[in-house]
Amino acid sequence: MQKRILITGAAGFLGSHLSDRFINEGYHVIGMDNLITGDLKNIEHLFKLPQFEFYHHDVSKFIHVTGHLDYILHFASPASPIDYLKIPIQTLKVGSLGTHNCLGLAKAKNARILVASTSEVYGDPLVHPQTENYWGNVNPVGPRGVYDEAKRFQEAITMAYHTFHQVQTRIVRIFNTYGPRMRLNDGRALPAFIGQALRGEDLTVFGDGSQTRSFCYVDDLVEGIYRLLMSDCAEPVNIGNPDEISLKDFAEEIIQLTGTQQKIVYKPLPADDPKQRQPDISKAKALLNWGPKVNRAEGLKITYNYFKQLPASELHKLPKDFINK
């Protein structure tokens, strides 16, 4: 019998790449997305396939899927500051009610479920690099609290279903990821920098640019998620690339990559902006035999070429502001 997997947030950046991966692995993929931040263009190439079906549905409401399910990947959630500052209530609901619904479905179908958590559960970390046993430094009522706490609750209820109902659960803590199908206007540093370079604008860095990020190419992330799903590990696992860089240096890399002559301009640092972000991936290496393979120069070239091919209407579809997440 063909294995079946439900992927929530399937029309998003990560969800669409995961849909591709599981189609290629021979699964029947059921995609689900309410399209608040997802885009059908990311998965339109799958619509012609008999092993793919799509439901336009909000997972914060009751979920019904006919037939058996072997796996569930819960990736439905706004993931950029622009989104979760604009739709804070929906962000909290998809992390709480949406996760509850997915876990209930996993229990009913006796399916294994993997939920997408984030490095944001560490907040503005006081431990560097971040390990899975670090509990974080999070402001629950700050501007990022709606996302941070939604994901922290998501981890808590997932572990509760594992311990109380014996549901097979997996938790991935995703660090900054990039690649084709990212939204150019989603407010995060990498697409924001490339978009500004393509439009001939100066690159905006918040604060003095000394805050750090660690960027993982999407293919590496998908491989880590696949291995975690197939593993026996119920505890949270960091998946990301530990190659850390300051945002100032990263902006300079983008200027060099795009061959533009823009300069860097600095703006005040937003509230609760993390000063450091670097995953400790010792656990992923030991348990999953996983590590990133695509270096930043190679991944950025692929991503830049993708953005260059976007229509002008996408290039100039700008948010009111953005945050160097």
SULURCOR-V801553 format. One record per residue. N is the residue number from 1. RES is the residue in one small letter. SS is DSSP state (h for helix, s for strand, l for the rest). Layout:
# SULURCOR-V801553
N;RES;SS
N;RES;SS
This chain:
# SULURCOR-V801553
1;m;l
2;q;l
3;k;l
4;r;s
5;i;s
6;l;s
7;i;s
8;t;s
9;g;l
10;a;l
11;a;l
12;g;l
13;f;h
14;l;h
15;g;h
16;s;h
17;h;h
18;l;h
19;s;h
20;d;h
21;r;h
22;f;h
23;i;h
24;n;h
25;e;l
26;g;l
27;y;l
28;h;s
29;v;s
30;i;s
31;g;s
32;m;s
33;d;s
34;n;l
35;l;l
36;i;l
37;t;l
38;g;l
39;d;l
40;l;h
41;k;h
42;n;h
43;i;l
44;e;h
45;h;h
46;l;h
47;f;l
48;k;l
49;l;l
50;p;l
51;q;l
52;f;s
53;e;s
54;f;s
55;y;s
56;h;s
57;h;l
58;d;l
59;v;l
60;s;l
61;k;l
62;f;l
63;i;l
64;h;l
65;v;l
66;t;l
67;g;l
68;h;l
69;l;l
70;d;l
71;y;s
72;i;s
73;l;s
74;h;s
75;f;l
76;a;l
77;s;l
78;p;l
79;a;l
80;s;l
81;p;h
82;i;h
83;d;h
84;y;h
85;l;h
86;k;h
87;i;l
88;p;h
89;i;h
90;q;h
91;t;h
92;l;h
93;k;h
94;v;h
95;g;h
96;s;h
97;l;h
98;g;h
99;t;h
100;h;h
101;n;h
102;c;h
103;l;h
104;g;h
105;l;h
106;a;h
107;k;h
108;a;h
109;k;h
110;n;l
111;a;l
112;r;s
113;i;s
114;l;s
115;v;s
116;a;s
117;s;s
118;t;s
119;s;h
120;e;h
121;v;h
122;y;h
123;g;s
124;d;l
125;p;l
126;l;l
127;v;l
128;h;l
129;p;l
130;q;s
131;t;l
132;e;l
133;n;l
134;y;l
135;w;l
136;g;l
137;n;s
138;v;l
139;n;l
140;p;l
141;v;l
142;g;l
143;p;l
144;r;l
145;g;h
146;v;h
147;y;h
148;d;h
149;e;h
150;a;h
151;k;h
152;r;h
153;f;h
154;q;h
155;e;h
156;a;h
157;i;h
158;t;h
159;m;h
160;a;h
161;y;h
162;h;h
163;t;h
164;f;h
165;h;h
166;q;l
167;v;l
168;q;l
169;t;s
170;r;s
171;i;s
172;v;s
173;r;s
174;i;s
175;f;l
176;n;l
177;t;s
178;y;s
179;g;l
180;p;l
181;r;l
182;m;l
183;r;l
184;l;l
185;n;l
186;d;l
187;g;l
188;r;l
189;a;h
190;l;h
191;p;h
192;a;h
193;f;h
194;i;h
195;g;h
196;q;h
197;a;h
198;l;h
199;r;h
200;g;l
201;e;l
202;d;l
203;l;s
204;t;s
205;v;s
206;f;s
207;g;l
208;d;l
209;g;l
210;s;l
211;q;l
212;t;s
213;r;s
214;s;s
215;f;l
216;c;s
217;y;s
218;v;h
219;d;h
220;d;h
221;l;h
222;v;h
223;e;h
224;g;h
225;i;h
226;y;h
227;r;h
228;l;h
229;l;h
230;m;l
231;s;l
232;d;l
233;c;l
234;a;l
235;e;l
236;p;s
237;v;s
238;n;s
239;i;s
240;g;l
241;n;l
242;p;l
243;d;l
244;e;s
245;i;s
246;s;s
247;l;h
248;k;h
249;d;h
250;f;h
251;a;h
252;e;h
253;e;h
254;i;h
255;i;h
256;q;h
257;l;h
258;t;h
259;g;l
260;t;l
261;q;l
262;q;l
263;k;l
264;i;s
265;v;s
266;y;s
267;k;s
268;p;l
269;l;l
270;p;l
271;a;l
272;d;l
273;d;l
274;p;l
275;k;l
276;q;l
277;r;l
278;q;l
279;p;s
280;d;l
281;i;l
282;s;h
283;k;h
284;a;h
285;k;h
286;a;h
287;l;h
288;l;h
289;n;l
290;w;l
291;g;l
292;p;l
293;k;l
294;v;l
295;n;l
296;r;h
297;a;h
298;e;h
299;g;h
300;l;h
301;k;h
302;i;h
303;t;h
304;y;h
305;n;h
306;y;h
307;f;h
308;k;h
309;q;l
310;l;l
311;p;l
312;a;h
313;s;h
314;e;h
315;l;h
316;h;l
317;k;l
318;l;l
319;p;l
320;k;l
321;d;l
322;f;l
323;i;l
324;n;l
325;k;l
